[in-house]
Amino acid sequence: MREGIGATWLFQIVIVFVLLFSGYLAVSMNMSKAFKVKDEVINIIQRRGGIDTVAVEEIEAYLSKVGYSTIGNCPQNDGWRGLSKNPKLGFYPEATRSNLCVKPVDLPERYESYPGELPYSAYFRIKVFFHMDLPIFGSLFNMDIVGDTTRIYYPKGID
């Protein structure tokens, strides 16, 4: 009788570790997907030289292809714009709930030693959302993953 109880406890411990390990794998795979989306959106913006209608369409096509459907809140101040993969919504500055947020950041740099004026440049800050919700436990992780493009000279999409 003792050996039967010992084997039951050992079996339960193994089940708990398998559940913890599979949960860790699920979280890490979803998080890597959010980082991958951020990196690809940054690449698209850099390749297109800013945000224009072609870049927005390419980003929306990429979001649909990857299956990224996480929605978060974009800040209402400081020039953040929401980008949704819904073709009817598109790229709009009044968005509060969207798939990702984009913010153009101006770089008005002037050097006294430089003769003349430097070309206008800016970079774009991208915010992608990561949420981990479980039916019983509810919302476990809510993170904003932020990344920046490199400096873009004469960028498109800055008003």
Secondary structure, DSSP 8 states (H G I E B T S, - for coil): -HHHHHHHHHHHHHHHHHHHHHHHHHHHHHHHHHHHHHHHHHHHHHHHTB--HHHHHHHHHHHHHHT----EE--SSTT-EEE-S-TTT-EETT-SEESEEEEEEE-----TTSSS----EEEEEEEEEEEEEETTTEEEEEEEEEEE---EES-BS--
